[in-house]
Amino acid sequence: MALFAPYCGGRSREQDLLRVLAYWSGGEVRGVRSLMEASPHRFDLRWQPVRAPLESTACILNIEAEPPLAYRFSVPAHQLMVWLMESGDRSDRLELPDRFWQWLLLEAGAEDL
């Protein structure tokens, strides 16, 4: 935790950081993306766990849609950690923050499955 804390809000976000660190090494979460005027999309986010916050972590996001979408991207580990911290504490219905989805649309491209 000591390595990530300075990049992830310090002591004020300690509980959120501990929550994410509990599943970080598993390298996977499942969640739902709520949409305003459409049914929600389920997703599966996988990443390569790393030990240092500035290391790049490779990620794959699979979205259950018609047609299915897959995004491959790499980000500094601390950035992914912050997005996961901002997604709330409901592990049964994880919802990544809007700024993650905005970044994804602007920075990463979808792959054909």
Secondary structure as UniProt FT lines:
FT   TURN            2..4
FT   HELIX           5..7
FT   TURN            8..9
FT   HELIX           10..13
FT   HELIX           14..24
FT   TURN            25..27
FT   STRAND          28..35
FT   TURN            36..37
FT   STRAND          38..47
FT   TURN            53..54
FT   STRAND          56..63
FT   STRAND          69..76
FT   HELIX           77..85
FT   TURN            86..87
FT   TURN            91..92
FT   HELIX           98..107
FT   STRAND          110..111
//
